[in-house]
Amino acid sequence: TSTGKYLFFKHIRKAGGTTLRSYFNDVFLYHGKPRGMKEYGRSRRRPSEPDAVYFVEQEFSTMDYKCPIIDPRWNNSLRIITLRHPIERHISEFFFSGPGHQFPIKRDQLYVNQTYTKELSEFLEENVPAWMERDGGKEGMVGKFNMLFGRFYVDNFQLRALAGCSSRECLEEKNFTDENILKYIQNFHPSVKSYATPVPKCTNFIQVQRTTNLLEMCSKMQKDDCSNGCDGPCFYPSVAWGEMKTKDIERAFEALKAYDVVLLMETFDEEDQSAWLSDVMGVPRDANFALHKKHASNSVVQKSNKREKTHFYRDMFSKLAPNALMKLEAENEFEIKFFERALEVNKKKTELWKGVKN
């Protein structure tokens, strides 16, 4: 018997996650269940409560693709994820936290000032491949769990985020047979560890005055009672290291279908997507914090039309850095294939909501 429920948000970096975090804060406030500083303080003194709804945001660790089947917390959760076209997301990361932040994009000069365009073209063709190859990517992931993803390049990022392995069979298939790693995973696995009672202080709280920040960074590994990360669905160790294969697309696809809401950053401003999320969250569709009214947070470039919202970076790179674009597309081939299937999931779940609504 559960003594609390979860709002579980799978935060994919540079895919609208900070915007959604701000939205969720507004939702909690609307329902009279704030997740601010006072609640954070109380959580460190109080046990879980039957009518509580805990917010957990998973950003820095991969998700075991079998989590929806084996983790009992999954069925006590409302599960939401937002995705973005892989190339757009990777390049956004490059400009946000990679070398690209040294060369901010000046929209008014992008294609009219040839000196600026030439400089930017040379910068991208040199620095994007170097960013992709430097330490911290694929090889740097091995042995890490709660800090798998950070402010560096990781190929097939969204695919790895959902195609984690925790079973011995899956790990052996990926040639990860280190007994210490296997033992570590087993110690926290839902098959041997009970997760029936939430630990409130190991869930996420949001700064009310600045909703881009989390007060309790349990999603990063801490040296306290939350040493395994947040208490919430899928917060147990799984592996997404090594080479990605076609089978990983199937695994991630199965995990994705188990979510209640699958959003795409490219369509945040579409009214049906906003209304769908409002209905699921139990708030008015015309609320002043409705998703289609939210301005993108942490956006390097504000997009002005539909084409820019879906293809801004790919269009820019096809003109200024075609070699870097080809390298990104080749190295993230499986993630792109996964995203194409994710579009189908978003469409089907939206149609299902419309059918229920009608």
FENJO-V822577 format. One line per field, one symbol per residue. ss: DSSP state (2 for helix, 1 for strand, 0 for the rest). psi: psi as a letter, one per 20 degrees, with the letter a starting at -180 (. if undefined). A space follows every 10 residues. Layout:
ss = ???
psi = ???
This chain:
ss = 0000111111 0000002222 2222222222 0000002222 2220000000 0011111100 0001002222 0222221111 1110022222 2222222022 2200002220 0002222222 2222222222 2220000222 2000000000 0000002222 2201100222 2220000022 2222222200 0000000002 2201010000 0001000000 0000000000 0000000010 0000022222 2222222000 1111222000 2222222222 2000000000 2220000000 0000022222 2222222222 0222222222 2022222222 2222222222 22222220
psi = pqkrrqoooo oppkkjghgh ggghghgggh jkmqlbgghg ghhiiqrqqh jqopppoohj qqppijghhi ohhgikqppq qprqpggggg hghghgiahh iimqpogiig jhohgggggg gggghghghh hhirqicghi hpiqfilgpb lrpoqlghgh hikqqiqggg hhhjknjohg ggggghhjqh iippkhoqng ikrqqpohin jiqpgoliiq prlbikijaq orpjmqprpk rapqrhhhgg ghgggghiqg poqphhkhjp hhgghghggh ikqqhjqijq giipppqkph ppqirgghhh jghhgghhgh mhghghgghg hkghhghghh hhhggggghg hgghggg.
